[in-house]
Amino acid sequence: MVVKNGLACGIMLALVGCATKPVSNEQATPVPEKQIISTALLEKRDGTGEVIIKRDSGFFGSACFS
C-alpha cells in the first residue's frame, strides 16, 4: 500500500511539473509556411470570422506539431 501511494504521488508530481502555461497572442509563434494547407484560408473576406489557434508553452504543449 505504501509503495502504491508513493508511486501515485511521484506520478502526480511529475505531471504537475510538466504543466503547460497559456501563451498570449503576442507571444505565440507563427505557424511555419510548410504547415499551412492553403494560403487562401488566410485571406480576409466579408462574412467570415477569425480563429486563433495556438499551443501552450511547457512540456506537453511543446510536442504538438499539428
TIZA-169350 format. One line per 10 residues: number of its first residue (from 0); for each residue x, y, z of C-alpha. Coordinates in pm, whole numbers, plus 50000, padded with zeros to 5 digits. Layout:
<nodes>
NUM> X,Y,Z ~ ...
</nodes>
This chain:
<nodes>
0> 50000,50000,50000 ~ 50284,50238,50086 ~ 50453,50163,49754 ~ 50131,50236,49562 ~ 50083,50567,49743 ~ 50445,50664,49683 ~ 50418,50574,49316 ~ 50093,50767,49280 ~ 50247,51074,49447 ~ 50553,51050,49223
10> 50342,51035,48908 ~ 50130,51330,49021 ~ 50440,51539,49094 ~ 50585,51454,48753 ~ 50264,51557,48578 ~ 50236,51882,48773 ~ 50598,51960,48693 ~ 50521,51928,48322 ~ 50216,52154,48330 ~ 50165,52395,48043
20> 50110,52770,48064 ~ 49883,52984,47845 ~ 50056,53198,47583 ~ 49934,53544,47482 ~ 49863,53617,47115 ~ 50168,53844,47104 ~ 50398,53571,47242 ~ 50264,53291,47021 ~ 50497,53162,46750 ~ 50357,53185,46394
30> 50284,52863,46208 ~ 50562,52767,45963 ~ 50453,52815,45600 ~ 50509,52448,45517 ~ 50234,52356,45768 ~ 49968,52584,45612 ~ 49746,52373,45389 ~ 49605,52657,45178 ~ 49709,53022,45192 ~ 49364,53110,45053
40> 49229,53033,45400 ~ 49437,53322,45538 ~ 49268,53589,45322 ~ 49009,53812,45490 ~ 48665,53803,45326 ~ 48327,53954,45404 ~ 48105,53734,45619 ~ 48393,53539,45771 ~ 48544,53538,46117 ~ 48884,53485,46268
50> 49001,53175,46452 ~ 49318,53185,46661 ~ 49486,52853,46733 ~ 49800,52844,46945 ~ 49982,52590,47157 ~ 50064,52629,47524 ~ 50417,52659,47649 ~ 50560,52383,47862 ~ 50648,52018,47814 ~ 50312,51888,47687
60> 50247,52188,47461 ~ 50590,52169,47301 ~ 50523,51829,47146 ~ 50226,51949,46939 ~ 50303,51993,46569 ~ 49954,51971,46420
</nodes>
